[in-house]
Amino acid sequence: MTQPVNPTVELPACDIARRFVRIKETRPDGMVSFEFAIGWPELSVDLMLPRPAFEEFCVAQQVQRLND
């Protein structure tokens, strides 16, 4: 039996217009391993792109870089 969700629990606001990138590693072969998040920087996915594609991705997504 599932427990009902408590409707009084306040979740942090999620602004889906905010996009975040945290670089994890730049490999010798030019690949950039990074975390990408929408809304909440704590909830991310791991991605990997060649450096030029990564830079284009960041511009297209208008990201805030978290570790620059």
Phi and psi restraints in degrees (range 20) as a CNS / XPLOR table:
assign (resid 1 and name C) (resid 2 and name N)
       (resid 2 and name CA) (resid 2 and name C) 1.0 -84.2 20.0 2
assign (resid 2 and name N) (resid 2 and name CA)
       (resid 2 and name C) (resid 3 and name N) 1.0 146.1 20.0 2
assign (resid 2 and name C) (resid 3 and name N)
       (resid 3 and name CA) (resid 3 and name C) 1.0 -83.5 20.0 2
assign (resid 3 and name N) (resid 3 and name CA)
       (resid 3 and name C) (resid 4 and name N) 1.0 140.0 20.0 2
assign (resid 3 and name C) (resid 4 and name N)
       (resid 4 and name CA) (resid 4 and name C) 1.0 -67.5 20.0 2
assign (resid 4 and name N) (resid 4 and name CA)
       (resid 4 and name C) (resid 5 and name N) 1.0 147.6 20.0 2
assign (resid 4 and name C) (resid 5 and name N)
       (resid 5 and name CA) (resid 5 and name C) 1.0 -74.9 20.0 2
assign (resid 5 and name N) (resid 5 and name CA)
       (resid 5 and name C) (resid 6 and name N) 1.0 133.7 20.0 2
assign (resid 5 and name C) (resid 6 and name N)
       (resid 6 and name CA) (resid 6 and name C) 1.0 -73.5 20.0 2
assign (resid 6 and name N) (resid 6 and name CA)
       (resid 6 and name C) (resid 7 and name N) 1.0 113.4 20.0 2
assign (resid 6 and name C) (resid 7 and name N)
       (resid 7 and name CA) (resid 7 and name C) 1.0 -69.1 20.0 2
assign (resid 7 and name N) (resid 7 and name CA)
       (resid 7 and name C) (resid 8 and name N) 1.0 -9.2 20.0 2
assign (resid 7 and name C) (resid 8 and name N)
       (resid 8 and name CA) (resid 8 and name C) 1.0 -89.1 20.0 2
assign (resid 8 and name N) (resid 8 and name CA)
       (resid 8 and name C) (resid 9 and name N) 1.0 -3.6 20.0 2
assign (resid 8 and name C) (resid 9 and name N)
       (resid 9 and name CA) (resid 9 and name C) 1.0 -71.8 20.0 2
assign (resid 9 and name N) (resid 9 and name CA)
       (resid 9 and name C) (resid 10 and name N) 1.0 124.9 20.0 2
assign (resid 9 and name C) (resid 10 and name N)
       (resid 10 and name CA) (resid 10 and name C) 1.0 -93.5 20.0 2
assign (resid 10 and name N) (resid 10 and name CA)
       (resid 10 and name C) (resid 11 and name N) 1.0 120.4 20.0 2
assign (resid 10 and name C) (resid 11 and name N)
       (resid 11 and name CA) (resid 11 and name C) 1.0 -94.2 20.0 2
assign (resid 11 and name N) (resid 11 and name CA)
       (resid 11 and name C) (resid 12 and name N) 1.0 148.9 20.0 2
assign (resid 11 and name C) (resid 12 and name N)
       (resid 12 and name CA) (resid 12 and name C) 1.0 -63.3 20.0 2
assign (resid 12 and name N) (resid 12 and name CA)
       (resid 12 and name C) (resid 13 and name N) 1.0 147.9 20.0 2
assign (resid 12 and name C) (resid 13 and name N)
       (resid 13 and name CA) (resid 13 and name C) 1.0 -61.9 20.0 2
assign (resid 13 and name N) (resid 13 and name CA)
       (resid 13 and name C) (resid 14 and name N) 1.0 143.9 20.0 2
assign (resid 13 and name C) (resid 14 and name N)
       (resid 14 and name CA) (resid 14 and name C) 1.0 -120.6 20.0 2
assign (resid 14 and name N) (resid 14 and name CA)
       (resid 14 and name C) (resid 15 and name N) 1.0 110.6 20.0 2
assign (resid 14 and name C) (resid 15 and name N)
       (resid 15 and name CA) (resid 15 and name C) 1.0 -99.2 20.0 2
assign (resid 15 and name N) (resid 15 and name CA)
       (resid 15 and name C) (resid 16 and name N) 1.0 101.3 20.0 2
assign (resid 15 and name C) (resid 16 and name N)
       (resid 16 and name CA) (resid 16 and name C) 1.0 -70.7 20.0 2
assign (resid 16 and name N) (resid 16 and name CA)
       (resid 16 and name C) (resid 17 and name N) 1.0 -5.2 20.0 2
assign (resid 16 and name C) (resid 17 and name N)
       (resid 17 and name CA) (resid 17 and name C) 1.0 -79.0 20.0 2
assign (resid 17 and name N) (resid 17 and name CA)
       (resid 17 and name C) (resid 18 and name N) 1.0 -16.9 20.0 2
assign (resid 17 and name C) (resid 18 and name N)
       (resid 18 and name CA) (resid 18 and name C) 1.0 -88.1 20.0 2
assign (resid 18 and name N) (resid 18 and name CA)
       (resid 18 and name C) (resid 19 and name N) 1.0 128.1 20.0 2
assign (resid 18 and name C) (resid 19 and name N)
       (resid 19 and name CA) (resid 19 and name C) 1.0 -124.5 20.0 2
assign (resid 19 and name N) (resid 19 and name CA)
       (resid 19 and name C) (resid 20 and name N) 1.0 139.6 20.0 2
assign (resid 19 and name C) (resid 20 and name N)
       (resid 20 and name CA) (resid 20 and name C) 1.0 -128.9 20.0 2
assign (resid 20 and name N) (resid 20 and name CA)
       (resid 20 and name C) (resid 21 and name N) 1.0 145.1 20.0 2
assign (resid 20 and name C) (resid 21 and name N)
       (resid 21 and name CA) (resid 21 and name C) 1.0 -131.9 20.0 2
assign (resid 21 and name N) (resid 21 and name CA)
       (resid 21 and name C) (resid 22 and name N) 1.0 135.1 20.0 2
assign (resid 21 and name C) (resid 22 and name N)
       (resid 22 and name CA) (resid 22 and name C) 1.0 -128.2 20.0 2
assign (resid 22 and name N) (resid 22 and name CA)
       (resid 22 and name C) (resid 23 and name N) 1.0 114.0 20.0 2
assign (resid 22 and name C) (resid 23 and name N)
       (resid 23 and name CA) (resid 23 and name C) 1.0 -72.3 20.0 2
assign (resid 23 and name N) (resid 23 and name CA)
       (resid 23 and name C) (resid 24 and name N) 1.0 129.5 20.0 2
assign (resid 23 and name C) (resid 24 and name N)
       (resid 24 and name CA) (resid 24 and name C) 1.0 -96.9 20.0 2
assign (resid 24 and name N) (resid 24 and name CA)
       (resid 24 and name C) (resid 25 and name N) 1.0 -38.7 20.0 2
assign (resid 24 and name C) (resid 25 and name N)
       (resid 25 and name CA) (resid 25 and name C) 1.0 -162.3 20.0 2
assign (resid 25 and name N) (resid 25 and name CA)
       (resid 25 and name C) (resid 26 and name N) 1.0 141.2 20.0 2
assign (resid 25 and name C) (resid 26 and name N)
       (resid 26 and name CA) (resid 26 and name C) 1.0 -111.9 20.0 2
assign (resid 26 and name N) (resid 26 and name CA)
       (resid 26 and name C) (resid 27 and name N) 1.0 113.2 20.0 2
assign (resid 26 and name C) (resid 27 and name N)
       (resid 27 and name CA) (resid 27 and name C) 1.0 -81.3 20.0 2
assign (resid 27 and name N) (resid 27 and name CA)
       (resid 27 and name C) (resid 28 and name N) 1.0 157.2 20.0 2
assign (resid 27 and name C) (resid 28 and name N)
       (resid 28 and name CA) (resid 28 and name C) 1.0 -59.6 20.0 2
assign (resid 28 and name N) (resid 28 and name CA)
       (resid 28 and name C) (resid 29 and name N) 1.0 -25.7 20.0 2
assign (resid 28 and name C) (resid 29 and name N)
       (resid 29 and name CA) (resid 29 and name C) 1.0 -82.7 20.0 2
assign (resid 29 and name N) (resid 29 and name CA)
       (resid 29 and name C) (resid 30 and name N) 1.0 5.4 20.0 2
assign (resid 29 and name C) (resid 30 and name N)
       (resid 30 and name CA) (resid 30 and name C) 1.0 91.9 20.0 2
assign (resid 30 and name N) (resid 30 and name CA)
       (resid 30 and name C) (resid 31 and name N) 1.0 -1.5 20.0 2
assign (resid 30 and name C) (resid 31 and name N)
       (resid 31 and name CA) (resid 31 and name C) 1.0 -79.7 20.0 2
assign (resid 31 and name N) (resid 31 and name CA)
       (resid 31 and name C) (resid 32 and name N) 1.0 141.0 20.0 2
assign (resid 31 and name C) (resid 32 and name N)
       (resid 32 and name CA) (resid 32 and name C) 1.0 -111.2 20.0 2
assign (resid 32 and name N) (resid 32 and name CA)
       (resid 32 and name C) (resid 33 and name N) 1.0 121.0 20.0 2
assign (resid 32 and name C) (resid 33 and name N)
       (resid 33 and name CA) (resid 33 and name C) 1.0 -96.0 20.0 2
assign (resid 33 and name N) (resid 33 and name CA)
       (resid 33 and name C) (resid 34 and name N) 1.0 128.1 20.0 2
assign (resid 33 and name C) (resid 34 and name N)
       (resid 34 and name CA) (resid 34 and name C) 1.0 -150.6 20.0 2
assign (resid 34 and name N) (resid 34 and name CA)
       (resid 34 and name C) (resid 35 and name N) 1.0 162.0 20.0 2
assign (resid 34 and name C) (resid 35 and name N)
       (resid 35 and name CA) (resid 35 and name C) 1.0 -100.7 20.0 2
assign (resid 35 and name N) (resid 35 and name CA)
       (resid 35 and name C) (resid 36 and name N) 1.0 137.2 20.0 2
assign (resid 35 and name C) (resid 36 and name N)
       (resid 36 and name CA) (resid 36 and name C) 1.0 -123.8 20.0 2
assign (resid 36 and name N) (resid 36 and name CA)
       (resid 36 and name C) (resid 37 and name N) 1.0 132.2 20.0 2
assign (resid 36 and name C) (resid 37 and name N)
       (resid 37 and name CA) (resid 37 and name C) 1.0 -135.2 20.0 2
assign (resid 37 and name N) (resid 37 and name CA)
       (resid 37 and name C) (resid 38 and name N) 1.0 147.9 20.0 2
assign (resid 37 and name C) (resid 38 and name N)
       (resid 38 and name CA) (resid 38 and name C) 1.0 -120.7 20.0 2
assign (resid 38 and name N) (resid 38 and name CA)
       (resid 38 and name C) (resid 39 and name N) 1.0 125.1 20.0 2
assign (resid 38 and name C) (resid 39 and name N)
       (resid 39 and name CA) (resid 39 and name C) 1.0 85.8 20.0 2
assign (resid 39 and name N) (resid 39 and name CA)
       (resid 39 and name C) (resid 40 and name N) 1.0 -62.3 20.0 2
assign (resid 39 and name C) (resid 40 and name N)
       (resid 40 and name CA) (resid 40 and name C) 1.0 -116.9 20.0 2
assign (resid 40 and name N) (resid 40 and name CA)
       (resid 40 and name C) (resid 41 and name N) 1.0 120.8 20.0 2
assign (resid 40 and name C) (resid 41 and name N)
       (resid 41 and name CA) (resid 41 and name C) 1.0 -67.2 20.0 2
assign (resid 41 and name N) (resid 41 and name CA)
       (resid 41 and name C) (resid 42 and name N) 1.0 -17.5 20.0 2
assign (resid 41 and name C) (resid 42 and name N)
       (resid 42 and name CA) (resid 42 and name C) 1.0 -77.5 20.0 2
assign (resid 42 and name N) (resid 42 and name CA)
       (resid 42 and name C) (resid 43 and name N) 1.0 -17.1 20.0 2
assign (resid 42 and name C) (resid 43 and name N)
       (resid 43 and name CA) (resid 43 and name C) 1.0 -113.8 20.0 2
assign (resid 43 and name N) (resid 43 and name CA)
       (resid 43 and name C) (resid 44 and name N) 1.0 103.1 20.0 2
assign (resid 43 and name C) (resid 44 and name N)
       (resid 44 and name CA) (resid 44 and name C) 1.0 -135.0 20.0 2
assign (resid 44 and name N) (resid 44 and name CA)
       (resid 44 and name C) (resid 45 and name N) 1.0 168.4 20.0 2
assign (resid 44 and name C) (resid 45 and name N)
       (resid 45 and name CA) (resid 45 and name C) 1.0 -119.4 20.0 2
assign (resid 45 and name N) (resid 45 and name CA)
       (resid 45 and name C) (resid 46 and name N) 1.0 149.9 20.0 2
assign (resid 45 and name C) (resid 46 and name N)
       (resid 46 and name CA) (resid 46 and name C) 1.0 -90.2 20.0 2
assign (resid 46 and name N) (resid 46 and name CA)
       (resid 46 and name C) (resid 47 and name N) 1.0 132.4 20.0 2
assign (resid 46 and name C) (resid 47 and name N)
       (resid 47 and name CA) (resid 47 and name C) 1.0 -133.7 20.0 2
assign (resid 47 and name N) (resid 47 and name CA)
       (resid 47 and name C) (resid 48 and name N) 1.0 164.2 20.0 2
assign (resid 47 and name C) (resid 48 and name N)
       (resid 48 and name CA) (resid 48 and name C) 1.0 -145.3 20.0 2
assign (resid 48 and name N) (resid 48 and name CA)
       (resid 48 and name C) (resid 49 and name N) 1.0 130.3 20.0 2
assign (resid 48 and name C) (resid 49 and name N)
       (resid 49 and name CA) (resid 49 and name C) 1.0 -141.0 20.0 2
assign (resid 49 and name N) (resid 49 and name CA)
       (resid 49 and name C) (resid 50 and name N) 1.0 156.0 20.0 2
assign (resid 49 and name C) (resid 50 and name N)
       (resid 50 and name CA) (resid 50 and name C) 1.0 -63.4 20.0 2
assign (resid 50 and name N) (resid 50 and name CA)
       (resid 50 and name C) (resid 51 and name N) 1.0 149.7 20.0 2
assign (resid 50 and name C) (resid 51 and name N)
       (resid 51 and name CA) (resid 51 and name C) 1.0 -48.8 20.0 2
assign (resid 51 and name N) (resid 51 and name CA)
       (resid 51 and name C) (resid 52 and name N) 1.0 -48.9 20.0 2
assign (resid 51 and name C) (resid 52 and name N)
       (resid 52 and name CA) (resid 52 and name C) 1.0 -61.2 20.0 2
assign (resid 52 and name N) (resid 52 and name CA)
       (resid 52 and name C) (resid 53 and name N) 1.0 -40.7 20.0 2
assign (resid 52 and name C) (resid 53 and name N)
       (resid 53 and name CA) (resid 53 and name C) 1.0 -67.5 20.0 2
assign (resid 53 and name N) (resid 53 and name CA)
       (resid 53 and name C) (resid 54 and name N) 1.0 -37.0 20.0 2
assign (resid 53 and name C) (resid 54 and name N)
       (resid 54 and name CA) (resid 54 and name C) 1.0 -61.0 20.0 2
assign (resid 54 and name N) (resid 54 and name CA)
       (resid 54 and name C) (resid 55 and name N) 1.0 -45.9 20.0 2
assign (resid 54 and name C) (resid 55 and name N)
       (resid 55 and name CA) (resid 55 and name C) 1.0 -62.9 20.0 2
assign (resid 55 and name N) (resid 55 and name CA)
       (resid 55 and name C) (resid 56 and name N) 1.0 -41.9 20.0 2
assign (resid 55 and name C) (resid 56 and name N)
       (resid 56 and name CA) (resid 56 and name C) 1.0 -62.8 20.0 2
assign (resid 56 and name N) (resid 56 and name CA)
       (resid 56 and name C) (resid 57 and name N) 1.0 -41.9 20.0 2
assign (resid 56 and name C) (resid 57 and name N)
       (resid 57 and name CA) (resid 57 and name C) 1.0 -58.7 20.0 2
assign (resid 57 and name N) (resid 57 and name CA)
       (resid 57 and name C) (resid 58 and name N) 1.0 -45.6 20.0 2
assign (resid 57 and name C) (resid 58 and name N)
       (resid 58 and name CA) (resid 58 and name C) 1.0 -63.0 20.0 2
assign (resid 58 and name N) (resid 58 and name CA)
       (resid 58 and name C) (resid 59 and name N) 1.0 -40.6 20.0 2
assign (resid 58 and name C) (resid 59 and name N)
       (resid 59 and name CA) (resid 59 and name C) 1.0 -67.6 20.0 2
assign (resid 59 and name N) (resid 59 and name CA)
       (resid 59 and name C) (resid 60 and name N) 1.0 -46.9 20.0 2
assign (resid 59 and name C) (resid 60 and name N)
       (resid 60 and name CA) (resid 60 and name C) 1.0 -62.1 20.0 2
assign (resid 60 and name N) (resid 60 and name CA)
       (resid 60 and name C) (resid 61 and name N) 1.0 -37.2 20.0 2
assign (resid 60 and name C) (resid 61 and name N)
       (resid 61 and name CA) (resid 61 and name C) 1.0 -88.5 20.0 2
assign (resid 61 and name N) (resid 61 and name CA)
       (resid 61 and name C) (resid 62 and name N) 1.0 -7.1 20.0 2
assign (resid 61 and name C) (resid 62 and name N)
       (resid 62 and name CA) (resid 62 and name C) 1.0 51.4 20.0 2
assign (resid 62 and name N) (resid 62 and name CA)
       (resid 62 and name C) (resid 63 and name N) 1.0 54.3 20.0 2
assign (resid 62 and name C) (resid 63 and name N)
       (resid 63 and name CA) (resid 63 and name C) 1.0 -78.8 20.0 2
assign (resid 63 and name N) (resid 63 and name CA)
       (resid 63 and name C) (resid 64 and name N) 1.0 157.1 20.0 2
assign (resid 63 and name C) (resid 64 and name N)
       (resid 64 and name CA) (resid 64 and name C) 1.0 -101.4 20.0 2
assign (resid 64 and name N) (resid 64 and name CA)
       (resid 64 and name C) (resid 65 and name N) 1.0 119.5 20.0 2
assign (resid 64 and name C) (resid 65 and name N)
       (resid 65 and name CA) (resid 65 and name C) 1.0 -82.0 20.0 2
assign (resid 65 and name N) (resid 65 and name CA)
       (resid 65 and name C) (resid 66 and name N) 1.0 127.6 20.0 2
assign (resid 65 and name C) (resid 66 and name N)
       (resid 66 and name CA) (resid 66 and name C) 1.0 -89.1 20.0 2
assign (resid 66 and name N) (resid 66 and name CA)
       (resid 66 and name C) (resid 67 and name N) 1.0 -15.1 20.0 2
assign (resid 66 and name C) (resid 67 and name N)
       (resid 67 and name CA) (resid 67 and name C) 1.0 -130.4 20.0 2
assign (resid 67 and name N) (resid 67 and name CA)
       (resid 67 and name C) (resid 68 and name N) 1.0 34.0 20.0 2
